[in-house]
Amino acid sequence: MATKGGNGNERRNTLRAELDSLRDKQAGNKSSRGKVLDQIKAYQENIQKKVSWLLFFLEMAIKAVLQIKDLQAAKAKIPYKTVAEVDARIA
């Protein structure tokens, strides 16, 4: 069986070198993409923490407002508003 001459080997070596170069570029791009995705994930986690704290404080503020409204409603139901009114009723 005869093998191809030097010309065929040179072409194959050139193509293999080009393939290796493309693989290296592809690996570099994949690595770079991975770093960017890690940064995005870190930003998303940071934002999520801030949003959860904001929601927590908003929830606490709403509860406080509701408690104030409940106290005001309960106070409005009391027939006597001041000590003087109680004393006047007793007398």
N, C-alpha and C positions, 0 to 999 in steps of 0.2 A: 504494500500500500504506500503510495507516495504522499508526502506531506507538502503543504503549500510552501512556497518560497518565502523569503524574507519580507517581501512586499505585503503578503497577507498577514504575517505576524505583526508587522509595523502598524498596519491599519487596526488590527485587533487590540494592540497595546494602546494605541491612541484612543480608541473608543472606550477601553477599560479605564484609562486615565480620566477621560471626560465623565464617565459614569461615576467614578470615585469623587470627582469634583462636585458633581451634582448632588450626590449623597451627602457630602460634607455641608454643602449649602443648605440642603433640606434639613439636616440635623441642627444646624445653626438657627434656622428659621423656627423650627419646632421648639428649641430651647428658649428663644426670644419670646415666642408666643406664650410659653409656659410661665415665664416671668411676668409678662403683662397680665395674664389671667390670675396669677397669685396676687398681684397688686390690686386688681379689680375686686377680688374676693376680700382682701383686707379692708378696702374702702367700704364695701357693702356691709361687712361686719361692724365697722366703726359707725356707719350711718344707722344701722339697725339698733345698736346700743343707744345712740343719741335719741332715736325715735322712741324707743321703749321707755327711756327716762322721761321724755316729754309727755308721753301718754300717761305715765304714772302720776306726774305732777298735775296734769289736767284732770285726771280722775279724782285726785285728792281735792283739788279746787272745787270741782263739781259737788263732791260730797259735803264740803264745808258750806257751800252756798245752799244746798238742800237742807242742811241742819239749821242754818240761820232762818230759812223760810219756815221750817217746822216750828222753831222756837217762836217766831213772830206770829204764826197762826195759833199756837197754843196760848200765847200771851193775849192775843185778841179775844180769846174765848173766856178769859178770866173776867168776872163781873166787876171786880174792884181793881183800879189801876194804881192807886196810891194808898199809903197808910192813912192819909186823911179821909179818904172815901170809906175805908173799913171802920175807922173811928166814928165817922158820921153815921154810918149804918147801925153800929152798935148803940150809939146814943139815941 
